Amino acid sequence: MKNEIKVTSDLANKKWFSTEDACAYTTFGADALREAREMRKLAYYRKERKIIFKREDLDAWVETHEYHPINGRVQNPNKK
């Protein structure tokens, strides 16, 4: 339990995230991050083979997945 708190605390202070850290920070899997990158919905930075993400880009991407319950049903406000 203490290790989980430490990891979360470490992530809370980061500006740049590896794919593994981005998964832990957003709670999305690596496949979801890869798909978002490929669809150009999530900004990323690449130096040779290393891919990193900026915190504010991850936050903005996660916020696009907001859902609102309406009349007992969950609806995506981005879907038309």
N, C-alpha and C positions, 0 to 999 in steps of 0.2 A: 504494500500500500504506500509506504513512504517513497519507494522508487517511482511510482506512478505520479505522485505529486511533484517530485523533482523534475521528471521529464516534462510535465505540463508547465512547470515554472520556467524551465529552460526554453521551451517553445514560445512562451509568452514574451520573452525578451529578444527573440530573433527577428532580424530584418530579412534575411535570406534563408530559403529552405531547400534542402535536397528533396528528391521525390519521396523518399521514405519519411522525412520530417513533415512534408506537405500532407501526406496521407494521414499522419497522426494528428496534425493540426486541424485539418478539415473534416476528418473522419470519413473521407471518400477513399476508395481504393485506387491503386495505381492504374488500373484499366480506365477508370472514370477520368483521372487526370490526363492520361494519354489521349483518350477520345476528345476531351475538351481542347487539348493542344492541337490535335490534328484538325479539328473543326474550327480552329482559330477563335475559340470562345474564352481561352485562358492564356494570358501572356506568359512567356517563359524566356529564359536567357540561356544561351548555350556557348560553352567554351570547349571546343573539340567534341568529346562525347559526353561531357558533364552537363546535365540540365539542372537549372535552379529556378526557383520561383521567388518573387517578391511578396512580402506579407500583404500589402495593399491590393495586389492583383488577386491573391487567393481570397481575401475578404470580399472583394467585389464579385468574384465568380460565385462564391458560396451564396451571397445574397440574391443571386438570380434564381436560386432554387427555393424561394420562399413560397409557402403554401398557406392558404387561409381557409379555416373551416366555415362553411356557409350552410345553414340548415342541416347541420349534422354531417355534411359531406365536405371533404377536403377538395379545394379547387386551386389550380395553379393560376395566379393572376397574370402570368406571362402568356398563357395559352389563349388563343382567340378562336 
